[in-house]
Amino acid sequence: MPTPAALVAALRRYLPLDEAQAGELQRMSRPARVLRGEHLFRPDEVCRRLFFMARGLVRSYYLFDDKEVNLRLICDGSAVLPLTSLITQQPAQEHIQCLADCEGWWLSLEGMLRPDTAAAWEPLRRVLAERHYLSMERRLLTIQYKSAAQRWRYFCQTMEPRIVAETPALHVASYLGVTPESLSRIKHGLAAP
């Protein structure tokens, strides 16, 4: 199980943390293992914590006409949370589910949301928002401006290798906005000589 010190080291890759913040993060964190198929977050839950994933693979999705639509695919070394719910403090509209066993830390966000301590945590909130925005923009631009075959190639070129290799085709197809059958044909057609 990952240690709180490993959490601080992982977060320092993204932003500087002074010793007081590092100590506070260690107090706010709880190591966790979440099994494949389990949900980290569900709709109607207000985001008051995040899961910093040391190792694993998750998907963020919502239901549209009883169909699951994948928004994001996330792997090792990432913060996982329904960001809109954190920002608005309203119930989430997305599900976040483990596609593989995940190890990491649960972090309570209560201290980061209090008016007296919020300013100290602004850099972390900014990094979370920036990474989330870039991920969502990548998906939006892919769906809006690329053909299905171009989407698949772009996915393979820009996503983390673990996501490309380990995400079930059904979820990749949903993320790319194509049917699983279309994705299979695209992969087969691109592999042909």
N, C-alpha and C positions, 0 to 999 in steps of 0.2 A: 504494500500500500504506500502511495507517495507521502512524503513528509511535508509539514508546513514550510520548512526551509526550502524544499524543492519548489513549492508554489511561489515563494518570493523570488527565487532564481528565475523561474519561468516568466513571471510578470516583469521582471527587470529587463527582459529582452524587448519589451514594448515601451517602457517608460521608466524614468528614474524614480526610485522610492528611497526616501530617507529612512533612517533606522527606526524612527517612531512609527512611520507608516508600515514598515516591514513587520514590526512587532504587533501592530494592530491587526494586520492581515493574518498573521499567524493565530491570533486570538479569535478572529472572526471566522476562521476556516475549520472545516471538519473533513477529514479524508473520507472518500466514498468510493464504492464500487457499485455500478449500476449495470444490470444484466441486459443482454440483447433482448429487444422486444419491449422493454420497460420504457415508460415515458418519464422524462425529466420535468416536463411542464405540460399542462393541459389547458384548454380554453376555460375561461371563467375564473382563472386563478390570477390574482394580482401579483406581479413580479416583485418579490422582496428579497430574492437571493439569486445568485448565479452559480452555474457549474463551470469551473475551470477544468477543462479536460486535458489531462496529461497524456492519456492514450485512449483512443476509441474512434468511433464513427457514428454520427447522428444525422438525422434529417429533421428539418423544420417543415411542417406542412399545414394546410388548412383544408377544410371540406367545402367543395363547391358542387351543388346539386348531388350530394352524397358521393362525390368523387374526390379522392385525395389528390391534392396538387402540391408538389414539393416546391418550396421556396428556396431553401438553402440546404447544402450538404456540407458538413463540418467534420474535421478530424483533429488529430493530435495538436496540442498546444493552443487551443482556442477557448475563448469564453463562450458559453452557451447560455442564452437567455432570450425570452421574448422581449426584445428591446422596446417596442412600442408600449407595452404594458409598463415597463420601468419608467419610461419618459412621462406617460400620462397618469400612471398609477390607477389605471382602469383595468378591468379583466382582460387577459390575453385572448386573442382570437386564433392563435396557432397552437398546434400540438408540436412537441419536440420529443422524438423517439430515438432510442438507441438502435442502431443497425448492427452493432457489435458490442461485446462487453466493453464497458468504459470504466476507467479509473481516473480519479481527479479529486477535486475538493469542492464542497459546497461552501459558498461564502455568503454570509448574511449581508444584506445591503442596508440594513436599518441605520448603521452608523454613517454610511455614505449619504443617506437621505436627510439626516437631521440638519436643521439650519445652522447649528453651531459648528458642525464638522464638514459640511458639504463642500466648502471651498477647497479644503485639503485634498478631496477626492475628485475634483474637477478634471485633472489630467486623465485619470482612469476612465471616467465617464466619456470623455472626449475620444479616447482611443477606442473604446467599445463602440461608440456611435460611428466613428470613421470606418472601422473594419466592417461593421454591419452595412453601412451605406455602400461601400465599394463592392461588397458581395452582391447586394441587391441590384446595383447598377449593372454589374457584369451580366447578371441573368436577364435583366430587362433589355439591355442592348442586344444581347444574343437572340432573344425571342423576337424582338421587333425588326431587326435588320439582317438576319442571316437565314439562309435556307436550312432545311433540316440537316443536310450533310455538312454544311458549314458549322452549324451548331455543334454537331458531334466532334468535328475536328478541333474547334475552338475549346470545347470542354476538355478534350484530351491534352491540349497544349497548355491550358491555363489553370486547371484544377490540380490540387495536390495529388501526387501519384497514388497515394493510398485510396483516395476517393474514387479515382478512375478504376483502379484495380479491384476494389472490394465492394463497391456499391452495387446492389442487385440491379439488373437491367430495367426492371419494372420502375424503380425509383429514378434511375437516370432518365428514362423516357419521360416520366412526369416532369422532372426538372427541365428538360429540354423542350417540353410542350409538344411531344410527338407520342404516337401509340407505341407500345412495345414491339408490335409487328413491324412498324416503320423503322424503328431503331435497328431491329435485327436485319432488315433489308439494307439499310445504310451501311452497317458494319460489314455485311457480306459483300456488298458492292464495292466498298473501299478496299477490301482485302483482295478482291479479284485482280489478276494481272492485267 
